[in-house]
């Protein structure tokens, strides 16, 4: 009989008390909620429900999930529904993958000002793409952008960056035609990098002038004008990393990309290897050495601390659309794009297959033909309280 697969929840349940004894003074309400929810996910503490087969009336009792967006176990259903919705917005053209990364010197400031900082990151990256694409010297078109925020590295360090998926082309500025990019080239990376750098630094300078930034703890020295503007000058003289993959595939390929980058958390359960004597071992990919697979070992308390660094502010939207994909004009803009491309709306067959497979996952284990449906919900075995508000998690990376 094989052993159950190790999960993030197992680490939380076994070591959350040790973690709170060390870091409890620095944990926010939102981080405590994530710690609690993941630890209780699919246990009797959250309640259970009765499932019944619609063919043979077989019944089984299953635990409820926490539905927290940071939980590695609760993402698949939300991802499948979201992908099905997004499929209708895909165009029959290649897509480009562009990544905007912040210099590591800004990571501590971003961590202490998450909502403001991440909003500025979305704004700087989207404006950069839209403005350079609209420039007649480059494409001369209005493009669409889907941007996803990630805040982690493979080793769970704080590493804010945006993944952007962009149709390789756009509407002419007078809406008269579709303009395609070159087959192996999207937009000039150096131009993207320098405009992104300029915009982000300008936004930070304005935020500082308006006293919108916080400088707690070790960042206190940066609150002084000389120190803050000195940091911005150093960053202006540094090349910022923007990566642009050549346009690839079509809608079906893009959906696989979306599934890979949108509904993700700092680490998936599948990367965990062992939890022994308070030490967590997990796989990670070393991008500096040709994406070589390696194994890292962390103290369980440190593992939890790093995981919670990536808990987003309550209500923060981490997937956003810009240009002709923006919500307010998406339907009309996509209709015009399809008119010029002579294309119709269609859902890729691979996505339908994935949805059908999701339905099979709820197939009755007894008759193998019916589908399990929830017919009743049972009372939780216990009630857990909500922890008090206690500041922000300390980043001692």
Residue pairs with C-beta under 8 A, 6 or more apart in sequence:
5 269
5 270
5 272
6 269
6 272
6 273
6 274
6 275
7 72
7 73
7 269
7 272
8 38
8 71
8 72
8 267
8 269
8 272
8 307
9 38
9 39
9 41
9 42
9 71
9 73
10 275
11 272
11 275
11 280
11 300
11 303
11 304
12 35
12 38
12 39
12 304
13 39
14 275
14 300
15 278
15 300
15 301
15 304
16 35
16 39
16 304
18 278
18 300
18 301
19 35
19 300
19 301
19 304
19 305
20 27
22 301
23 301
23 305
23 393
23 394
24 390
25 390
25 391
26 390
26 391
26 392
26 393
26 394
27 35
27 308
27 387
27 390
27 391
27 393
28 311
28 389
28 390
28 391
28 392
28 393
29 386
29 387
29 388
29 389
29 390
30 311
30 312
30 313
30 314
31 308
31 311
31 393
32 386
32 387
32 390
33 68
33 386
33 387
34 68
34 70
34 71
34 308
34 311
35 304
35 308
36 384
36 387
37 66
37 68
37 70
37 71
38 66
38 68
38 70
38 71
38 72
40 46
40 66
40 384
41 65
41 66
41 68
41 71
41 73
41 74
42 62
42 63
42 64
42 65
42 66
42 73
43 63
44 63
44 380
44 381
44 382
45 380
45 381
45 382
45 384
46 63
46 64
46 65
46 66
46 380
47 63
47 64
47 377
47 378
47 379
47 380
47 381
48 61
48 62
48 63
48 64
48 377
48 378
49 61
49 62
49 64
49 374
49 376
49 377
49 378
50 59
50 60
50 61
50 374
50 375
50 376
50 377
50 378
51 59
51 60
51 61
51 62
51 372
51 373
51 374
51 375
52 58
52 59
52 372
52 373
52 375
53 59
53 364
53 366
53 367
53 370
53 371
53 372
53 373
54 370
54 371
54 372
54 373
55 364
55 367
55 369
55 370
55 371
56 364
56 366
56 367
56 369
56 370
58 364
58 365
58 366
58 367
58 370
58 372
60 365
60 372
61 378
64 377
64 380
65 71
65 73
65 74
66 74
67 74
68 74
69 75
69 78
69 312
70 265
70 266
70 310
70 311
70 312
71 265
72 265
72 267
72 268
72 269
73 269
75 263
75 264
75 265
76 263
76 358
77 358
78 263
79 259
79 262
79 263
80 354
80 355
80 358
82 262
82 263
83 255
83 258
83 259
83 262
83 351
83 354
84 347
84 351
84 355
86 146
86 255
86 258
87 251
87 255
87 347
87 348
87 351
88 345
88 347
89 325
89 330
89 334
90 251
90 254
90 255
90 348
91 167
91 251
91 334
91 337
91 338
91 341
91 343
92 250
92 251
92 341
92 343
93 167
93 168
93 169
93 180
93 250
93 341
94 167
94 168
94 183
94 247
94 248
94 249
94 250
95 165
95 166
95 167
95 168
95 247
95 248
95 249
95 250
95 253
95 254
95 257
96 165
96 166
96 167
96 168
96 181
96 186
96 187
96 244
96 245
96 246
96 247
96 248
97 163
97 164
97 165
97 166
97 244
97 245
97 248
97 257
98 129
98 163
98 164
98 166
98 186
98 187
98 192
98 242
98 243
98 244
98 245
99 161
99 162
99 163
99 164
99 241
99 242
99 243
99 244
100 121
100 124
100 125
100 128
100 161
100 162
100 164
100 196
100 242
101 159
101 160
101 161
101 240
101 241
101 242
101 243
102 110
102 121
102 160
102 161
102 200
102 240
103 235
103 238
103 240
104 159
105 231
105 234
105 235
106 117
106 160
106 204
106 235
107 158
107 159
107 160
108 158
108 218
108 219
108 395
109 117
109 213
109 215
109 219
109 222
110 117
110 118
110 121
110 158
110 160
111 158
111 309
111 392
111 395
112 214
112 215
112 216
112 217
112 219
112 392
113 212
113 213
113 214
114 312
114 313
114 316
115 313
115 316
116 207
116 212
116 213
117 160
118 149
118 151
118 160
118 312
118 316
118 318
120 200
120 203
120 204
120 207
121 149
121 160
121 162
121 200
122 147
122 149
122 162
122 320
123 199
123 203
124 196
124 199
124 200
124 203
125 147
125 162
125 164
125 196
126 145
126 147
126 164
126 320
126 322
126 323
127 199
128 192
128 195
128 196
128 199
129 143
129 145
129 164
129 166
129 187
129 192
129 322
129 323
130 142
130 143
130 145
130 322
130 323
131 195
132 138
132 139
132 187
132 188
132 191
132 192
132 195
133 139
133 141
133 142
133 143
133 170
133 187
133 323
134 140
134 141
134 142
134 173
138 187
138 188
138 191
139 169
139 170
139 179
139 181
139 187
140 172
140 173
140 179
141 169
141 170
141 171
141 172
141 173
141 179
142 170
142 171
142 172
142 173
142 323
142 324
143 166
143 167
143 169
143 170
143 323
143 324
144 166
144 167
144 170
144 321
144 322
144 323
144 324
144 325
144 326
144 333
145 164
145 165
145 166
145 321
145 322
145 323
145 325
146 164
146 165
146 166
146 258
146 319
146 320
146 321
146 325
147 162
147 163
147 164
147 319
147 320
147 321
147 322
148 162
148 163
148 164
148 165
148 261
148 262
148 318
148 319
149 160
149 161
149 162
149 312
149 318
149 319
150 159
150 160
150 161
150 162
150 163
150 261
150 264
151 158
151 159
151 160
151 161
151 266
151 309
151 310
151 312
152 158
152 159
152 266
152 267
152 309
152 310
153 159
154 284
154 285
154 286
154 287
155 284
155 296
155 306
156 266
156 267
156 298
156 303
156 306
156 307
156 309
156 310
157 306
157 397
158 309
158 310
158 395
158 397
163 261
165 254
165 257
165 258
165 261
166 186
167 337
168 180
168 181
168 186
168 247
169 178
169 179
169 180
169 181
170 178
170 179
170 323
170 324
171 177
171 178
171 179
171 324
171 333
171 336
171 337
171 340
172 178
172 179
175 336
177 340
178 337
178 340
178 341
181 187
181 247
183 247
184 246
184 247
185 246
185 247
186 244
186 246
186 247
187 244
189 242
189 243
189 244
192 242
192 244
193 239
193 240
193 241
193 242
194 240
196 240
196 242
197 235
197 236
197 238
197 240
198 236
200 240
201 232
201 235
201 236
204 213
204 232
205 229
205 232
207 213
208 228
215 221
215 222
215 223
216 392
217 394
221 227
222 228
222 231
251 348
252 348
252 349
252 350
252 351
255 348
255 350
255 351
256 350
262 319
265 310
266 306
266 307
266 309
266 310
267 282
267 307
271 282
271 283
271 284
272 280
272 281
272 282
273 281
273 282
273 283
273 295
274 280
274 281
275 281
275 300
278 299
278 300
278 301
279 297
279 298
279 299
279 300
280 297
280 298
280 299
280 300
280 303
281 295
281 296
281 297
282 295
282 296
282 298
283 293
283 294
283 295
283 296
284 293
284 294
284 295
284 296
285 291
285 292
285 293
285 294
286 292
286 293
286 294
298 306
305 393
305 394
305 396
306 397
308 393
309 393
309 395
309 397
311 393
312 318
321 327
321 330
324 330
324 333
324 334
324 337
325 333
325 334
338 344
338 345
359 371
362 371
362 372
363 369
363 370
363 371
363 372
364 370
364 371
364 372
